[in-house]
């Protein structure tokens, strides 16, 4: 199934770089920063956040999104 989606260009490889929460296993955006500009303890604090660069498979959303009526 994944090979077919890749062949049909429905998923593709993309690079992502930024701050990564080891605790939450996700990349963080500026929305997750507190008023002081720091990431809070729920994200792992100073020791649980790392600068990370990775290559991921990304889904093209237009064809895969469910139709809304």
N, C-alpha and C positions, 0 to 999 in steps of 0.2 A: 504494500500500500504506500509506504513512504517513498519508495523508489519511483512509483508511478507519479506521485505528486511532485517529486523533484524533477522528473522528466518533463512534466507538463508546466514547469516553472511556477507551481503553486507555492512551493517553499524554496528558500534560497539561503545561502550562507551570508552572514553579515558580521561585522566587527562591532563590539561594544566595549566601551572604556568608561570607567568612573569609579565611584566609591561603592564598595560591596559589603553588605552586612553578612558576616559569617553565620551569626545566630539565625537570621531570618532567611538566609540563602537567596538573596535578591539584591539587585543593584538599587542604589538609592538616588533620589533626585533632590533638588533644593526644597521641595515641598516637605521632605522629612526632617529638615533642619529646624531647630528651635529658634526662638527670638535672638538667642546669643550667637547664632550661626553654626552651632555644633549639633551633632547627631546625639539624640538622647540615649539613655541606658537600654531602652527597649530594642534598640538596634545593635547593641553590643558594646556601647561605649567606645572609648579610645582604642582599646585592645581588640575589639571585635569587628572593627571596620578597616578594610584594606583597600588600597588603590588597585584595581584589577583591569586587565585587558583580556578579552576572550573572543573567540569566533563562535557564533551561535547559528542555529537554523531558525529562520524567521518565516512565518506563514503570511502569505499575501491575504489580506482580510477581505477584499472586495468579493471574490468569488466564493470564499469559504463562509462568509457571514450568513447567518440565517436571514431569511426575508421577513421584514416586518410589514404587517398589514394594518 
